[in-house]
Amino acid sequence: MNNKPFFELAYKINLIRQLMIVTGQTKGLNHPETLKYSQELDRLIFTTQKTYRSCS
């Protein structure tokens, strides 16, 4: 099994998570940019879970 997609998703999740945290701290938790990162993070986590389930 090729683990590259999992590593790429994990990298993206950590990157978006850090961006969301910094944006939330500087602009506020209800700022549209923070919410955009939160939604993107949800999408990436869902994709990771779906991919993981299909491989197991």
KOLKE-513264 format. One record per atom (N, C-alpha, C, CB): residue in one letter; residue number from 1; atom name; x, y, z. Coordinates in steps of 0.1 Angstrom, whole numbers, plus 5000, padded with zeros to 4 digits. Atoms other than C-alpha are relative to their C-alpha. Glycine has a CB too. Layout:
! KOLKE-513264
res;n;atom;east;north;up
A;NUM;CA;X;Y;Z $
...
***
This chain:
! KOLKE-513264
res;n;atom;east;north;up
M;1;N;5008;4988;5000 $
M;1;CA;5000;5000;5000 $
M;1;C;5009;5012;5000 $
M;1;CB;4990;5000;5012 $
N;2;N;4992;4987;5001 $
N;2;CA;5013;5035;4991 $
N;2;C;4994;5009;5011 $
N;2;CB;4998;5006;4986 $
N;3;N;5004;4991;4989 $
N;3;CA;5012;5057;5022 $
N;3;C;5002;5015;4996 $
N;3;CB;5009;4997;5012 $
K;4;N;4998;4986;5004 $
K;4;CA;5020;5089;5003 $
K;4;C;4988;5009;5001 $
K;4;CB;5005;5001;4986 $
P;5;N;5012;4992;4998 $
P;5;CA;4984;5101;5001 $
P;5;C;4997;5003;5015 $
P;5;CB;4988;4993;4994 $
F;6;N;5002;4998;4986 $
F;6;CA;4981;5097;5039 $
F;6;C;5009;5011;5005 $
F;6;CB;5001;4987;5008 $
F;7;N;4991;4990;4996 $
F;7;CA;5012;5117;5045 $
F;7;C;4997;5014;4995 $
F;7;CB;5015;4996;4996 $
E;8;N;5004;4987;5005 $
E;8;CA;5001;5144;5022 $
E;8;C;4988;5006;5007 $
E;8;CB;4997;4998;4985 $
L;9;N;5012;4995;4992 $
L;9;CA;4967;5146;5039 $
L;9;C;5004;5005;5014 $
L;9;CB;4989;4989;5000 $
A;10;N;4996;4996;4986 $
A;10;CA;4983;5147;5073 $
A;10;C;5008;5013;5000 $
A;10;CB;5009;4989;5006 $
Y;11;N;4993;4987;5001 $
Y;11;CA;5006;5175;5062 $
Y;11;C;4991;5011;4998 $
Y;11;CB;5011;4999;4988 $
K;12;N;5010;4989;5003 $
K;12;CA;4977;5195;5048 $
K;12;C;4992;5003;5012 $
K;12;CB;4991;4996;4988 $
I;13;N;5008;4998;4988 $
I;13;CA;4957;5189;5079 $
I;13;C;5007;5008;5011 $
I;13;CB;4996;4986;5007 $
N;14;N;4992;4992;4990 $
N;14;CA;4985;5202;5102 $
N;14;C;5002;5014;4995 $
N;14;CB;5013;4993;5002 $
L;15;N;4998;4986;5005 $
L;15;CA;4991;5232;5079 $
L;15;C;4987;5008;5002 $
L;15;CB;5004;4999;4986 $
I;16;N;5013;4993;4999 $
I;16;CA;4954;5242;5078 $
I;16;C;4997;5002;5015 $
I;16;CB;4989;4992;4993 $
R;17;N;5003;4998;4985 $
R;17;CA;4951;5236;5116 $
R;17;C;5008;5011;5006 $
R;17;CB;5003;4987;5007 $
Q;18;N;4992;4989;4995 $
Q;18;CA;4980;5259;5123 $
Q;18;C;4995;5014;4995 $
Q;18;CB;5015;4998;4996 $
L;19;N;5005;4987;5005 $
L;19;CA;4966;5286;5100 $
L;19;C;4987;5004;5007 $
L;19;CB;4997;4998;4985 $
M;20;N;5012;4997;4994 $
M;20;CA;4932;5283;5116 $
M;20;C;5003;5005;5015 $
M;20;CB;4991;4987;5001 $
I;21;N;4997;4996;4987 $
I;21;CA;4947;5286;5151 $
I;21;C;5005;5015;5000 $
I;21;CB;5011;4991;5007 $
V;22;N;4994;4987;5001 $
V;22;CA;4968;5317;5142 $
V;22;C;4989;5010;4996 $
V;22;CB;5011;5000;4990 $
T;23;N;5010;4991;5004 $
T;23;CA;4939;5333;5124 $
T;23;C;4989;5002;5011 $
T;23;CB;4993;4995;4987 $
G;24;N;5010;4999;4989 $
G;24;CA;4915;5326;5153 $
G;24;C;5006;5009;5011 $
G;24;CB;4997;4986;5005 $
Q;25;N;4994;4992;4990 $
Q;25;CA;4939;5342;5177 $
Q;25;C;5002;5014;4997 $
Q;25;CB;5014;4994;5004 $
T;26;N;4997;4986;5004 $
T;26;CA;4946;5373;5157 $
T;26;C;4987;5007;4995 $
T;26;CB;5010;5000;4989 $
K;27;N;5012;4994;5006 $
K;27;CA;4912;5379;5139 $
K;27;C;4987;4996;5007 $
K;27;CB;4999;4996;4986 $
G;28;N;5012;5004;4993 $
G;28;CA;4888;5361;5162 $
G;28;C;4994;4987;4994 $
G;28;CB;4989;5011;4999 $
L;29;N;5005;5013;5004 $
L;29;CA;4870;5328;5161 $
L;29;C;4989;5000;4990 $
L;29;CB;4996;4992;5013 $
N;30;N;5012;4998;5009 $
N;30;CA;4840;5341;5142 $
N;30;C;5004;5007;4987 $
N;30;CB;4989;5007;5006 $
H;31;N;4995;4993;5012 $
H;31;CA;4861;5358;5115 $
H;31;C;4998;4990;4988 $
H;31;CB;5015;5005;5001 $
P;32;N;5003;5008;5011 $
P;32;CA;4852;5345;5080 $
P;32;C;5013;4992;4996 $
P;32;CB;4996;5008;4988 $
E;33;N;4987;5007;5003 $
E;33;CA;4889;5335;5074 $
E;33;C;5002;4988;5009 $
E;33;CB;5012;5009;5000 $
T;34;N;4999;5011;4991 $
T;34;CA;4889;5314;5105 $
T;34;C;4990;4989;4997 $
T;34;CB;4998;5005;5015 $
L;35;N;5010;5010;5003 $
L;35;CA;4857;5297;5096 $
L;35;C;5003;4993;4987 $
L;35;CB;4986;5007;4999 $
K;36;N;4996;5007;5012 $
K;36;CA;4870;5290;5061 $
K;36;C;5010;4989;5003 $
K;36;CB;5006;5011;4990 $
Y;37;N;4990;5010;4996 $
Y;37;CA;4900;5272;5076 $
Y;37;C;4994;4989;5007 $
Y;37;CB;5011;5007;5008 $
S;38;N;5007;5011;4992 $
S;38;CA;4877;5253;5100 $
S;38;C;4993;4991;4990 $
S;38;CB;4991;5006;5010 $
Q;39;N;5007;5008;5009 $
Q;39;CA;4856;5241;5071 $
Q;39;C;5009;4992;4991 $
Q;39;CB;4991;5009;4991 $
E;40;N;4990;5008;5008 $
E;40;CA;4886;5231;5050 $
E;40;C;5006;4989;5009 $
E;40;CB;5012;5010;4995 $
L;41;N;4995;5011;4991 $
L;41;CA;4900;5212;5080 $
L;41;C;4990;4989;5002 $
L;41;CB;5003;5007;5014 $
D;42;N;5011;5010;4999 $
D;42;CA;4867;5194;5084 $
D;42;C;5000;4991;4987 $
D;42;CB;4986;5006;5002 $
R;43;N;5000;5007;5013 $
R;43;CA;4868;5185;5047 $
R;43;C;5012;4990;4999 $
R;43;CB;5000;5009;4988 $
L;44;N;4988;5008;5001 $
L;44;CA;4904;5172;5049 $
L;44;C;4999;4988;5010 $
L;44;CB;5012;5008;5003 $
I;45;N;5001;5011;4990 $
I;45;CA;4897;5151;5081 $
I;45;C;4990;4990;4995 $
I;45;CB;4995;5006;5013 $
F;46;N;5010;5009;5006 $
F;46;CA;4866;5136;5064 $
F;46;C;5006;4992;4989 $
F;46;CB;4987;5008;4995 $
T;47;N;4993;5007;5011 $
T;47;CA;4886;5127;5033 $
T;47;C;5010;4990;5006 $
T;47;CB;5007;5010;4991 $
T;48;N;4990;5009;4994 $
T;48;CA;4913;5111;5055 $
T;48;C;4992;4988;5006 $
T;48;CB;5008;5007;5011 $
Q;49;N;5008;5010;4994 $
Q;49;CA;4887;5091;5074 $
Q;49;C;4994;4990;4989 $
Q;49;CB;4989;5005;5009 $
K;50;N;5006;5008;5011 $
K;50;CA;4870;5080;5042 $
K;50;C;5010;4991;4993 $
K;50;CB;4992;5009;4990 $
T;51;N;4989;5007;5006 $
T;51;CA;4903;5070;5026 $
T;51;C;5005;4989;5009 $
T;51;CB;5011;5010;4996 $
Y;52;N;4995;5010;4990 $
Y;52;CA;4914;5051;5057 $
Y;52;C;4990;4988;5000 $
Y;52;CB;5002;5006;5014 $
R;53;N;5010;5010;4999 $
R;53;CA;4881;5032;5059 $
R;53;C;5000;4991;4987 $
R;53;CB;4986;5006;5002 $
S;54;N;5000;5008;5013 $
S;54;CA;4883;5021;5022 $
S;54;C;5012;4991;4999 $
S;54;CB;4999;5010;4988 $
C;55;N;4988;5008;5001 $
C;55;CA;4918;5007;5027 $
C;55;C;5001;4989;5011 $
C;55;CB;5012;5009;5002 $
S;56;N;5000;5010;4990 $
S;56;CA;4910;4987;5058 $
S;56;C;4990;4989;4999 $
S;56;CB;4998;5006;5014 $
***
